[in-house]
């Protein structure tokens, strides 16, 4: 796995490479604008070239951009829907400029309007946005953890979108270990994890799995509560190694989205812990 972290890009998007290199990561994920507001960042185009040069120099093997958490492509409210489409278009455009490997997206919630109506709005947006992706930069649907009208909590729901979009050649998947766990898949059980990967392979194709989020969970199995925990400090603990060691998940960008010891995001200690756990887990599989 190309183990890395979500880091800040404050001071210019190229600075994300400095930050992830400093903590020992091999992949990186960033927001392309402030995650707390709709207004896009006016990037200096020179920072895109600096990003690509620094990535090559630092040997960062995977780059992901995460769409705003505000984005809800299933929203029945026209104002939120339009802002969501515009924000995701901007993220895809910036990601393509820096040759990112993927843009990770939470689909959103239909907020009680019904799954069919929600899917219609999502597919209309994604069909247009996918045409903005470059051959390098894919759009990656992340499995979600919410309750109620949240779309994308299962492989089956992601497959509905994949099929409606005719298996677009730049449409892929990002799996989050915590989200799987709180949605009812016990990722600490090799049989259950393999069953989910079998479903993904059958319904979409494992070749479309392009990235991972590696997070421990502070919320119980099946709780539908998205509560990340630092590596080894949550309910998964050492058994997060089942996810990390699965042979079908190797070789992918795998980023941490945890708070770190000071609440400021993944740090060198979290990278050290996850790399050590990955080493133990893959050794156990080989033995």
N, C-alpha and C positions, 0 to 999 in steps of 0.2 A: 504494500500500500504506500501511496505517496502522502504520508501523514503530515498535516499542517493545521492551519487555524484561520478563523475569521479575525481580521485585524482592522484597525482604523486606517483610513486613507487621508486623515487630516494633514493639511499642508501640501496636498497634491497627490494624485492617485499613485504616482510612482513611489511614494514613501511607504506604501504597503509592503513593497518588496524588502525595503530596509528592515521593517518591523518583523516580518516573518523570518527573515534570515537571522536576525538577532536572537530569536527564541529557538532556532534550530528546526524550523518547519521545512517540509519539502513541497508543500502546496499551500495555496492561499485563497481566501475568499474575502471580498470587500463589498460594501455598499458603494454605488457610484454617485450617491447623493445622500444628504442627511436622511436617516430612516424615520425622522419625526415630522417631516414636512413634505408637501407635494412639490415645492419649487425645486427644479433641477439645478444642479451645480453647473456653473459655466466653466468648464474645464479649458485650460490652456492646451491647445493641440500639441505643444511641445512636450507636455507631460506624458502623452501617449507613447511617444518615441522613447522617452527616458524610461518609462515602465518596461517596454519591451527589451531595451538594452540591459536594464538592471535584472530583469528576469533571466535573461540568458547568462549574464555574468554570475548570478547567484545560484544558477542551476535549479530554479524552481520549476517543478515538473508539471504542476497542474494549477490553473487559475480559474476561479469561479467568481461570478458576480451574483449577489443576492438581490432579488427584487424587493422593493419596499414592503414592509409588513402592512402598510396601509392599503396596498393593492387588493381589490376584490373584484375579479372579473365576472363573478356570478351575481353581483349586487343588483337588486331590482330598482335601486335609485339611479336615475340617469346621471346625476352630477357625480356620484362616486364612481360609477362605471366609466364615464368619460375621463375622469382624472386618473383612474387606474390604467386605462389603455394608454394614455399619454405618458404616464410615468414608466410603464413597462417598455414602451417604444424607446424612451430615452435611455433606459438601462441597457437594452439590447444594442442600441447604437454605440454607446460608450464601450460596452463589452467587445463589440466587433472591432472597434478602433484599437483596443489593446490586445487583440487576438486571444481573448479569453476562451477557455474550453467550453464554458457553459454559463447560462443565466438560470439560476435556481428560482423557482416560483412556487408559492403557495397559491392554489387555485382560488380559494375564497369560500364564501358561504352564500347560499341563496336566500338566507334570512327568512325562511318560511314561505317563499314564493313557489317552492316545489323544485324537485330535482330536474325535471325536464326543462322548465323555463330557465333554470340556472345553467344547464348544459348548453342550451341554445345561445345564451349570451357569451359564455366562455368560449365556445367554438368559433363564434363570429369574430371575437377579438383575437384568439390565437391564430386563426387562419391568416389574418392580416399580418400579425406580428412575426410569425414564422418566416414570412417572405423578406423580412428585414435582416434575418440572421445570415451570417456568412457561412461559408463551408466549414470554417474553423469553429465558429461559435454556435452551439446548440441551445435550444430552450429545454430546460429540464424540469419536469413536473415532480415536485417533492410530495411524498406521502404525508398527510396531515394528521394532527392529533386532536382536533377540536370535536365538540359535540354538536347536536342540533343539525343545522343545515350545512355544515362543513362538507365540502366536496373533496374527495381524494384521500379518504381515510383507509381505503383498501386498494389492493391491486385491481380488483374488479372495476372500481370507479375510475381509476387511472386508465384502464383498458377501454372503457367507454369513450373517453376523450380521444385516446389514440386511434380507435376505430373510426370515430366520427371525423377525425382529421386525416383519414386515409393513410395512416402511418407515415406522416410527413418525414422526409429524410433527415430533417434536423430537429426532430422531436424525440426527447429522451426522458430518463427518469433519474431522480436522486433519492436514495433511501436513507432515512434517518433512524438510527438505532433506538433512540428514546421514543420517537413517534410510533414506531412499530410496537414497542412494548406497551405504551399506554393505550394503544388501539387494540390490544388483545393478543398480539403475537409475542410469545415469550422468547425473545432473542437469546436467552441464556440456555435454551433447549435446542440442541442441534437438529432434532427431528422437526420441530416447529419452524425453525429458521429455514431449513431446507424445503419445507412445504411451501413457504412463501416464495422462495426463489424458483421453485418448480412452477408455481402459478405465474410468476412474472415471465418466466421463459416461455410458457405455453401461450399466455394471453398477449404479450408484447414482444418478448425476445430479450434474452440477457445481453445481447449486443447493444441494446438501447439503455442499459444501466451504465451511466457515465460518471457518476460521482456518489460519494457517501458523506453523511454527517455522522460523526462519532460522538455521542453524548451519553453519559450516564443519566439515570432518571431519578428524580426526587419524588415522583408520583407513582402509585401502585399500578400493577398490571391491569389493563382494561379500564383505567380510570378516565380516559380521554382528557387528561389534564397535561398540558405541555409545560413540564417543569424540569429543566435540565439540571444536572448535578455535575460537579467536577469529577474527573476520572478517579474511580475507586472510592468515591464518597457517597454514592447513591445506592439504590436498590439492586443495581446490576453488579456492582463491585467487580471482583475478579472474573466473574462469569461474563462480563462484557467481552472477554476473550473469545467466546464462542462466535460472536459476530466478527471480531477482528481476525480470527483465524480461519474463517470459512474459505476454502480454496477458490470458490467462485467469485469472491469479492476482492481477490488480490489484484494489484496493478492499477487500482483506481485512485484518483484524488480523494482523500478522506480528511475532512476538516473538522476541527473541534469548534463548538459554539458554546463553550462553558464560561462561567464567570471568572474563574481563576481565584486565587486566594484573596485578592484585594477588590474583587468585584469589577475589575476593569477589562475583563476578557482573558482568553487563554494566554498563558505565559510560558516561560521556558520549563518550569516544573511540570506543567500539564503535558507539554510535548514530550518531556522525558518519561513521564509515567505511561503515556499511551504507547510510545515506542517500545518501552520495556514490556508492557503487557502484550503487544503485538508479537514481539520476539518469543515470549513464553508460549503464546497461543499457537503460533505457527509451528514451533518446535514440537508441541504436544500432538498436533495433527500429523506431522511427519512420523512421529514415533508410533 
